[in-house]
Amino acid sequence: MRHYFVLFILGLLLAFSSCRTDFDTVASSGDLKFSKDTVYLDTVFKNIGSSTYQLKVYNKSKNDISIPIVQLKKGLNSKYRMTVDGISGNNGKIFKDVTLLAKDSLYIFIETTADITDANPADFLYTDEIQFDSGANLQQVALVTLIQDAVFLYPKQNADGTKEKIKIDGKDVDGFYLDENDAVNGNELLFTKQKPYVIYGYAGVPQNKTVSFEAGSRVFFHANSGLFVDNKASLQINGTVSTTKELENEVIFEGDRLESLYDAIPGQWNSVILADGSTNNTINHLTLKNAVTGLNIKNQDATTLTIKNTQIYNCAEYGILAQNARISGENIVINYSGLASLSCVYGGNYSFTHCTFNNNWQNSSHFAVNLSNSLAGAAPETNPLTQATFNNCIIYGSNTNEFNLSKNANTAFVYQLNNCLLKFSGSTTNADYQFKTDTQHYNQIILNENPKFYNVAKNQFNIDKTSAAFAKGNQAYIMPLDILGITRTSPPDLGAYQSQDFPK
C-alpha cells in the first residue's frame, strides 16, 4: 500500500506540473516594450570605440516567451556590437531563441566602432536597427551615432615594437615632436579649425619652434596624453571672442571621450606643460577641462607668459600649477580642482587682474589660491616670490578658507591683494592673514561675502547686481573688456565677468 501511495503522489505532482505554463515558453507576439525607441550613442571619433549604452526590453505578458531572433538589421556587416543578457551571440550581431520570462526584462548593451566612411556623407550619422522577431511580429529599435573625422597625432611604432619617446623632466614618456613638414599631416605646428585633433601620448614642440592654435581649433587628448612645450620653444593660443554657445572662436582642450557622461570627469588626460626655458608663450580665449593639471608652468626664461580670457575646469589636481614662473593673467576663470585652482610655488613673479579663482571641489583640503616660495625636494628648497599681485579678483569656493600662504622666511615673499572678494572665515590670528589692518598686503578686501555666481555646478560664474562683487573694483586696475568681450562699467565689478541680469 505504501508503494502505491508514493506512486499516486508522484502522479499528482506530474499532472500538476504539466498544467503550469511558466515552465514553458510561447512564441513572441510582437508585444515587447522598450526603455527607449532610439539609442543615441553620442559622438565618437572614427575608429575609436564608443562607451557602452543600454536598452531594456520588457515582457509585460503573463507568459514566458521565446524571441526567435534578435539581430542587427545590417547583420554581420554592422559596426554595432551587442550583448543580450550577458551573451555575445554571433559576433555580437545575431541572437536566436532568446527567452524572456513573464513580467520580466532583459538588458541589451550596445557599442560601436566605425569609420567616417561608414557614415552618411550628408550628416556623418551612422545608423542601424535592433530587430526583434520578424514578419508581422517585427519590432525595431533605432541606433544612431555621429562619427567625427579628425587628425590623429601619435607616437610612431619602432621596429622593435616599442613606441616613440620624448623626455620630460628627465623621464622618457610616450610622445613625439610635432613636425612642420610631416608627410601626412603637413604642418603639425599649426592647429586649424578645419578638423579636430586627437592626440595620443605627449605632443612635443621642438626647441626654437612655435606651435600655434587658430581661433576655433579643437584638441582632444587621449588618456595619459598632453602637450609639451620644450626649452626655447613657444606656445601661441589665438582664440577670440565667441558669439554663440558653441564657442565657435574659442580654442578648446579636453579629453577624447565625447559622450555626455564624460563632460565633467576630471583627470581624463594629463597636462599642458611649459618646460623650463620655454619662451614668449601667450594664451587667449582657451577653454581647458578635465585634465590632471591644466597648465603646468615651469620656470620661464626672461619673458612673461600672458594668459587672457581663459577658462579651466575639472582638473584632478591643479588648474594652473606654476613653479618659479612669470605670469600676467587677465579674465581667468578656474573651478573644480582637486588640490588648488591656482598654485604658485617655488617663488616667481605673478600679476592677476579681474580673475575668478573659485574651487568647489568636494573635499576639505583644497584651495582656490595657494602661494609658496619653497618646494620640497628642490635644490635649493626656497626661491624668492618677487611679486604676487591680485587686482579686482574673486577668490572663493566651498571650503572655509580658499586662500593659503606657505611662506619660508629665508627668502622673499612679496604679495598684495587689492579690491578682492576673499573667502577666509577661519582664524585670523596669524600675522599673514590680517585682511583689515595689514595694508602692505591687503587693500579694500571684501571678506566672506557671497559673490552669488549664476551656476557654480555648471561653471557659470556670471554675476548680477545683487552680487557682493558688483561695482567693488578699483578703476586703476580695470580691464576694458570682460571675458565675454563686454565693456566694463565704472567702477568695475570684481572677477572675470561684467555683471548682467540673469536669464529668467
C-alpha positions as CSV (number, residue, x, y, z in Angstrom):
1,M,0.0,0.0,0.0
2,R,2.8,2.4,0.8
3,H,4.3,1.8,-2.6
4,Y,1.0,2.6,-4.3
5,F,0.6,5.7,-2.2
6,V,4.0,7.1,-3.3
7,L,3.2,6.4,-6.9
8,F,-0.1,8.2,-6.5
9,I,1.6,11.3,-5.0
10,L,4.2,11.3,-7.8
11,G,1.4,11.1,-10.4
12,L,-0.4,14.1,-8.9
13,L,2.8,16.2,-8.9
14,L,3.4,15.3,-12.5
15,A,-0.1,16.2,-13.5
16,F,0.1,19.4,-11.6
17,S,3.4,20.5,-13.2
18,S,2.1,19.6,-16.7
19,C,-0.6,22.2,-16.2
20,R,1.7,25.0,-15.4
21,T,2.6,27.4,-18.2
22,D,5.6,29.2,-16.5
23,F,7.9,26.2,-17.3
24,D,7.1,26.6,-21.0
25,T,7.6,29.4,-23.4
26,V,5.4,30.7,-26.1
27,A,6.4,32.4,-29.3
28,S,6.8,36.2,-29.1
29,S,3.8,38.0,-30.4
30,G,5.3,41.4,-31.1
31,D,4.2,43.0,-27.8
32,L,7.7,43.7,-26.3
33,K,8.2,47.1,-24.6
34,F,11.4,49.0,-24.6
35,S,13.1,51.6,-22.4
36,K,13.6,53.8,-25.5
37,D,12.7,53.7,-29.1
38,T,16.1,55.1,-30.2
39,V,19.5,54.6,-28.7
40,Y,21.8,57.5,-29.3
41,L,25.5,56.5,-28.9
42,D,26.6,60.2,-28.8
43,T,29.6,61.3,-30.9
44,V,32.7,59.2,-31.5
45,F,35.8,59.8,-33.5
46,K,36.4,57.5,-36.4
47,N,37.7,54.1,-35.4
48,I,37.6,54.8,-31.7
49,G,35.3,52.6,-29.7
50,S,32.3,54.2,-28.0
51,S,31.1,53.8,-24.5
52,T,28.6,51.1,-23.7
53,Y,24.9,52.0,-23.9
54,Q,22.0,50.0,-22.6
55,L,18.5,49.2,-23.8
56,K,16.0,47.4,-21.5
57,V,13.4,45.0,-23.0
58,Y,10.2,44.2,-21.1
59,N,7.8,41.3,-21.3
60,K,4.6,42.6,-19.8
61,S,2.6,39.4,-20.5
62,K,1.8,36.5,-18.2
63,N,3.7,34.1,-20.4
64,D,7.3,33.2,-20.6
65,I,8.2,33.9,-24.3
66,S,10.9,33.0,-26.7
67,I,12.0,35.6,-29.2
68,P,13.0,33.7,-32.3
69,I,15.7,36.2,-33.3
70,V,17.3,39.4,-32.0
71,Q,19.6,40.9,-34.6
72,L,21.2,44.0,-36.1
73,K,19.5,44.9,-39.4
74,K,22.8,45.1,-41.1
75,G,23.7,41.7,-39.8
76,L,27.4,40.7,-39.7
77,N,28.3,43.9,-41.6
78,S,27.0,46.2,-38.8
79,K,29.5,48.4,-37.0
80,Y,27.5,47.9,-33.8
81,R,28.0,45.1,-31.3
82,M,25.6,43.8,-28.7
83,T,25.4,41.6,-25.7
84,V,22.0,40.2,-24.8
85,D,21.6,39.2,-21.2
86,G,25.3,38.8,-20.9
87,I,25.6,36.7,-24.1
88,S,27.7,37.8,-27.1
89,G,25.9,35.8,-29.7
90,N,27.2,35.6,-33.2
91,N,29.9,38.3,-33.1
92,G,27.5,40.4,-31.2
93,K,25.2,40.7,-34.2
94,I,22.7,37.9,-34.2
95,F,20.9,36.0,-31.3
96,K,18.4,33.2,-31.7
97,D,15.7,31.9,-29.4
98,V,16.1,34.5,-26.7
99,T,14.0,33.6,-23.6
100,L,12.2,36.3,-21.6
101,L,10.2,35.3,-18.6
102,A,6.8,36.6,-17.8
103,K,6.7,40.1,-16.2
104,D,10.5,40.2,-16.5
105,S,13.0,42.2,-18.5
106,L,16.5,41.8,-20.1
107,Y,19.3,44.1,-20.8
108,I,20.9,44.7,-24.2
109,F,24.3,46.5,-24.1
110,I,25.4,48.2,-27.3
111,E,28.8,49.6,-28.5
112,T,30.2,50.7,-31.9
113,T,33.5,51.4,-33.6
114,A,33.0,53.0,-37.1
115,D,35.0,54.9,-39.7
116,I,33.9,58.2,-41.2
117,T,33.4,56.3,-44.5
118,D,30.7,54.2,-42.8
119,A,28.6,57.3,-42.0
120,N,26.1,59.1,-44.2
121,P,28.2,61.7,-46.0
122,A,25.4,64.3,-45.7
123,D,25.2,64.3,-41.9
124,F,28.0,61.9,-40.8
125,L,25.5,59.7,-38.9
126,Y,26.0,56.0,-38.8
127,T,22.7,54.2,-38.1
128,D,21.3,50.7,-37.8
129,E,18.4,48.9,-36.0
130,I,18.0,46.2,-33.5
131,Q,15.3,43.9,-34.9
132,F,13.2,41.7,-32.6
133,D,11.4,38.8,-34.3
134,S,10.3,39.1,-38.0
135,G,7.3,39.3,-40.3
136,A,4.1,40.5,-38.6
137,N,5.8,40.4,-35.2
138,L,8.8,42.5,-36.1
139,Q,9.7,45.3,-33.7
140,Q,12.7,47.6,-34.1
141,V,14.8,50.0,-32.0
142,A,16.9,52.5,-33.9
143,L,20.7,53.1,-33.3
144,V,22.3,56.4,-34.1
145,T,25.9,57.6,-33.8
146,L,27.6,60.7,-35.1
147,I,31.1,59.9,-36.5
148,Q,33.5,62.7,-36.4
149,D,36.5,62.9,-38.7
150,A,39.8,64.1,-37.1
151,V,43.5,64.5,-37.5
152,F,45.2,61.8,-35.3
153,L,48.6,62.6,-33.9
154,Y,50.5,59.8,-32.0
155,P,53.9,58.3,-31.3
156,K,55.4,56.2,-34.1
157,Q,55.9,52.5,-33.6
158,N,59.6,51.5,-33.6
159,A,60.9,48.4,-35.4
160,D,61.3,46.6,-32.1
161,G,57.7,47.2,-31.2
162,T,58.3,50.0,-28.7
163,K,56.7,53.4,-29.0
164,E,58.5,56.6,-29.8
165,K,59.5,58.5,-26.6
166,I,60.3,62.1,-25.6
167,K,62.0,63.2,-22.4
168,I,60.0,65.3,-19.9
169,D,61.6,66.2,-16.5
170,G,64.3,63.7,-17.2
171,K,61.9,60.8,-17.8
172,D,61.1,59.0,-21.1
173,V,57.4,59.2,-21.8
174,D,55.3,58.0,-24.8
175,G,55.4,61.0,-27.1
176,F,56.6,62.6,-30.3
177,Y,57.7,66.0,-31.6
178,L,55.4,67.9,-33.9
179,D,56.8,68.2,-37.4
180,E,56.2,71.3,-39.6
181,N,56.8,69.1,-42.7
182,D,55.0,65.9,-41.9
183,A,54.4,63.8,-44.9
184,V,50.8,63.0,-43.9
185,N,49.5,66.0,-41.9
186,G,51.6,68.8,-43.3
187,N,52.5,71.5,-40.8
188,E,51.7,69.9,-37.4
189,L,52.8,73.0,-35.6
190,L,49.7,74.9,-36.9
191,F,46.4,73.7,-35.5
192,T,43.5,74.9,-37.6
193,K,39.7,74.7,-37.1
194,Q,39.2,72.6,-40.3
195,K,39.1,69.3,-38.3
196,P,39.5,68.4,-34.6
197,Y,42.8,66.9,-33.5
198,V,43.2,63.8,-31.3
199,I,46.5,63.4,-29.5
200,Y,47.9,60.2,-28.1
201,G,50.9,60.5,-25.8
202,Y,52.7,63.8,-25.4
203,A,52.9,66.1,-28.5
204,G,56.1,68.0,-28.1
205,V,57.1,71.4,-29.5
206,P,60.7,71.2,-30.6
207,Q,63.3,73.8,-29.4
208,N,63.3,77.1,-31.4
209,K,59.8,76.3,-32.8
210,T,56.4,77.7,-32.1
211,V,53.1,75.8,-32.0
212,S,50.0,77.9,-32.9
213,F,46.4,77.3,-32.4
214,E,44.0,79.1,-34.6
215,A,40.7,80.5,-33.3
216,G,38.1,77.7,-33.3
217,S,40.5,74.9,-33.2
218,R,39.6,71.8,-31.1
219,V,42.1,69.4,-29.5
220,F,41.2,66.2,-27.8
221,F,43.7,64.3,-25.7
222,H,43.6,60.6,-25.1
223,A,44.3,59.2,-21.6
224,N,47.8,59.9,-20.3
225,S,48.4,62.4,-23.1
226,G,49.3,66.1,-23.2
227,L,51.2,69.0,-24.8
228,F,54.8,69.6,-24.0
229,V,56.5,72.9,-25.0
230,D,60.2,72.4,-24.8
231,N,63.1,74.7,-23.8
232,K,63.3,77.6,-26.2
233,A,60.0,76.6,-27.8
234,S,56.9,78.7,-27.7
235,L,53.1,78.3,-27.4
236,Q,50.6,80.7,-29.1
237,I,46.9,80.1,-28.5
238,N,45.0,82.6,-30.6
239,G,41.3,82.2,-29.7
240,T,38.9,85.2,-30.0
241,V,35.5,86.2,-28.6
242,S,32.7,83.9,-29.5
243,T,29.0,85.0,-30.0
244,T,27.3,81.6,-29.6
245,K,27.0,78.8,-27.0
246,E,29.1,76.6,-29.3
247,L,32.2,78.9,-28.6
248,E,33.0,78.9,-32.2
249,N,36.1,81.1,-31.8
250,E,37.4,79.6,-28.6
251,V,40.3,77.2,-28.6
252,I,39.2,74.1,-26.6
253,F,41.4,71.4,-25.0
254,E,39.7,68.4,-23.5
255,G,39.7,64.6,-23.3
256,D,38.8,62.4,-26.3
257,R,35.7,60.8,-24.8
258,L,32.8,62.8,-26.4
259,E,29.9,61.1,-24.7
260,S,27.9,63.4,-22.4
261,L,28.8,61.1,-19.5
262,Y,32.4,62.4,-19.7
263,D,31.5,66.1,-19.8
264,A,32.8,66.9,-16.3
265,I,35.0,64.0,-15.3
266,P,38.5,65.2,-14.1
267,G,41.8,63.5,-15.0
268,Q,40.9,62.2,-18.4
269,W,44.2,63.5,-19.8
270,N,47.4,64.8,-18.3
271,S,48.5,68.4,-18.9
272,V,49.9,71.2,-21.0
273,I,53.5,71.5,-19.8
274,L,55.5,74.7,-20.5
275,A,59.0,73.5,-19.8
276,D,61.8,75.4,-18.0
277,G,63.2,77.8,-20.6
278,S,60.1,77.9,-22.9
279,T,59.7,81.4,-24.1
280,N,57.2,84.0,-25.4
281,N,54.1,82.0,-24.5
282,T,50.7,83.6,-25.0
283,I,47.2,82.1,-24.3
284,N,44.0,83.9,-25.3
285,H,40.5,82.5,-25.2
286,L,41.3,79.0,-24.2
287,T,38.8,76.6,-22.6
288,L,40.6,73.7,-20.9
289,K,38.9,71.0,-19.0
290,N,39.1,67.5,-17.4
291,A,42.9,67.3,-17.2
292,V,45.0,66.2,-14.3
293,T,46.8,69.6,-14.2
294,G,45.5,72.1,-16.7
295,L,48.6,74.3,-17.2
296,N,51.9,73.1,-15.6
297,I,54.2,76.0,-16.0
298,K,57.9,75.6,-15.1
299,N,60.4,78.4,-14.7
300,Q,60.2,80.6,-17.8
301,D,63.0,82.4,-19.4
302,A,63.1,86.2,-19.0
303,T,59.8,86.5,-20.9
304,T,56.4,86.5,-19.2
305,L,53.6,84.1,-20.0
306,T,50.4,86.1,-20.8
307,I,47.1,84.4,-20.2
308,K,43.9,86.2,-21.1
309,N,40.2,85.2,-21.3
310,T,40.8,81.6,-20.3
311,Q,38.6,79.1,-18.5
312,I,40.0,76.0,-16.8
313,Y,37.6,73.4,-15.2
314,N,37.5,70.0,-13.6
315,C,41.2,69.2,-13.1
316,A,42.1,66.3,-10.8
317,E,45.0,68.3,-9.2
318,Y,45.6,71.8,-10.3
319,G,44.0,74.3,-12.7
320,I,47.3,76.2,-13.0
321,L,50.5,74.9,-11.3
322,A,53.3,77.5,-11.7
323,Q,56.8,76.8,-10.4
324,N,59.0,79.9,-10.3
325,A,57.2,81.2,-13.3
326,R,56.4,84.7,-14.7
327,I,52.7,85.1,-15.5
328,S,50.5,88.0,-16.4
329,G,46.8,86.9,-16.2
330,E,43.6,88.8,-17.1
331,N,40.0,87.5,-17.2
332,I,40.9,84.0,-16.0
333,V,38.2,81.6,-14.5
334,I,39.2,78.4,-12.8
335,N,37.0,76.0,-10.8
336,Y,36.9,72.4,-9.5
337,S,40.5,71.5,-8.8
338,G,41.4,68.6,-6.5
339,L,44.3,70.5,-4.8
340,A,44.2,74.1,-5.9
341,S,42.7,76.2,-8.8
342,L,45.8,78.3,-8.8
343,S,49.0,77.2,-7.1
344,C,52.1,79.4,-7.5
345,V,55.0,77.6,-5.8
346,Y,58.8,77.9,-5.5
347,G,58.6,81.7,-5.9
348,G,58.2,83.6,-9.2
349,N,56.5,86.7,-10.4
350,Y,52.7,86.9,-10.9
351,S,50.1,89.5,-11.7
352,F,46.4,88.7,-11.9
353,T,43.7,91.2,-12.8
354,H,39.9,90.6,-13.0
355,C,40.2,86.9,-12.4
356,T,37.7,84.5,-10.8
357,F,39.6,81.8,-8.8
358,N,36.9,79.5,-7.4
359,N,37.1,75.9,-6.1
360,N,34.1,73.8,-5.3
361,W,35.9,70.5,-5.3
362,Q,34.2,68.2,-2.8
363,N,36.9,67.9,-0.2
364,S,38.2,69.9,2.8
365,S,41.8,70.2,1.7
366,H,41.7,72.2,-1.5
367,F,42.3,76.0,-2.1
368,A,41.3,78.4,-4.7
369,V,44.7,80.1,-4.5
370,N,47.9,78.8,-2.9
371,L,51.2,80.8,-2.8
372,S,54.5,79.4,-1.7
373,N,58.2,80.3,-2.0
374,S,59.5,76.8,-1.4
375,L,59.3,73.3,-3.0
376,A,60.1,70.1,-1.2
377,G,62.9,68.2,-2.8
378,A,64.1,71.2,-4.9
379,A,67.7,72.4,-4.6
380,P,67.7,75.0,-3.1
381,E,64.4,74.3,-1.4
382,T,63.4,78.0,-1.4
383,N,63.1,80.6,-4.2
384,P,62.0,84.2,-3.9
385,L,58.4,85.2,-4.6
386,T,59.2,88.6,-6.0
387,Q,55.6,89.5,-6.7
388,A,52.1,88.0,-6.5
389,T,49.5,90.7,-7.1
390,F,45.8,90.2,-7.3
391,N,43.7,93.2,-8.5
392,N,39.9,93.2,-8.7
393,C,39.7,89.4,-8.3
394,I,37.4,86.9,-6.7
395,I,38.9,84.1,-4.6
396,Y,36.1,81.9,-3.4
397,G,34.8,78.3,-3.1
398,S,33.2,75.7,-0.9
399,N,35.9,75.5,1.8
400,T,36.2,77.6,4.9
401,N,39.5,79.1,3.7
402,E,40.2,79.4,0.0
403,F,43.4,81.4,0.2
404,N,46.6,79.9,1.5
405,L,50.1,81.3,2.1
406,S,53.0,79.0,2.7
407,K,55.9,81.3,3.5
408,N,59.5,80.4,4.2
409,A,61.2,83.3,6.0
410,N,64.6,82.6,4.4
411,T,63.7,84.2,1.1
412,A,61.4,87.0,-0.3
413,F,57.7,86.5,-0.2
414,V,56.0,89.6,-1.8
415,Y,52.3,89.6,-2.3
416,Q,49.4,92.1,-2.4
417,L,45.6,91.8,-2.9
418,N,43.8,95.0,-4.0
419,N,40.0,95.2,-4.2
420,C,39.4,91.5,-4.0
421,L,36.5,89.4,-2.6
422,L,38.1,86.7,-0.5
423,K,36.8,83.6,1.3
424,F,38.6,83.1,4.6
425,S,36.4,82.5,7.6
426,G,38.9,80.7,9.8
427,S,41.1,82.1,12.5
428,T,42.9,85.3,11.5
429,T,45.3,85.4,14.5
430,N,48.1,84.6,12.0
431,A,50.0,87.7,11.1
432,D,49.9,86.8,7.4
433,Y,46.0,87.0,7.3
434,Q,45.3,90.4,8.8
435,F,43.0,91.5,6.0
436,K,41.7,94.6,7.6
437,T,44.8,96.1,9.2
438,D,47.7,94.9,7.1
439,T,47.7,97.5,4.3
440,Q,51.0,96.4,3.0
441,H,49.4,93.2,1.7
442,Y,45.6,93.9,1.7
443,N,43.6,96.8,0.4
444,Q,39.8,97.0,0.2
445,I,39.2,93.3,0.9
446,I,35.6,92.1,0.9
447,L,35.7,89.2,3.3
448,N,33.4,86.2,3.2
449,E,30.5,87.8,1.3
450,N,28.7,85.7,-1.4
451,P,29.5,86.6,-5.0
452,K,26.2,84.9,-6.0
453,F,27.5,83.2,-9.1
454,Y,24.9,82.2,-11.6
455,N,25.5,78.4,-11.6
456,V,28.7,77.1,-10.0
457,A,27.8,73.5,-10.8
458,K,27.8,74.3,-14.5
459,N,30.9,76.6,-14.2
460,Q,28.8,79.7,-15.0
461,F,30.5,82.4,-12.9
462,N,28.5,85.4,-14.2
463,I,27.2,87.8,-11.6
464,D,24.4,90.3,-11.4
465,K,23.8,93.5,-9.4
466,T,23.0,91.6,-6.2
467,S,26.5,90.1,-6.0
468,A,28.9,91.3,-3.3
469,A,31.4,91.8,-6.2
470,F,29.2,94.3,-8.0
471,A,30.9,97.7,-8.6
472,K,33.6,97.0,-6.0
473,G,36.6,97.2,-8.2
474,N,39.3,99.9,-8.4
475,Q,39.2,101.9,-11.6
476,A,43.0,102.0,-11.6
477,Y,43.2,98.2,-12.4
478,I,40.3,98.0,-14.8
479,M,40.5,95.8,-17.9
480,P,38.3,97.5,-20.6
481,L,36.6,94.2,-21.6
482,D,35.4,91.2,-19.6
483,I,36.0,87.6,-20.6
484,L,33.0,87.7,-23.0
485,G,34.2,90.9,-24.7
486,I,31.6,93.1,-22.8
487,T,32.6,96.6,-21.9
488,R,33.2,97.1,-18.2
489,T,31.4,99.9,-16.3
490,S,33.0,102.2,-13.8
491,P,33.5,101.4,-11.0
492,P,34.2,97.9,-12.4
493,D,32.8,94.6,-11.0
494,L,35.2,92.1,-9.5
495,G,36.1,88.9,-11.3
496,A,36.2,88.0,-14.9
497,Y,32.6,88.9,-15.8
498,Q,30.9,92.2,-16.1
499,S,27.6,92.0,-14.3
500,Q,24.4,91.4,-16.2
501,D,20.8,90.4,-15.4
502,F,20.5,86.6,-15.2
503,P,18.3,84.9,-17.7
504,K,14.7,84.2,-16.5
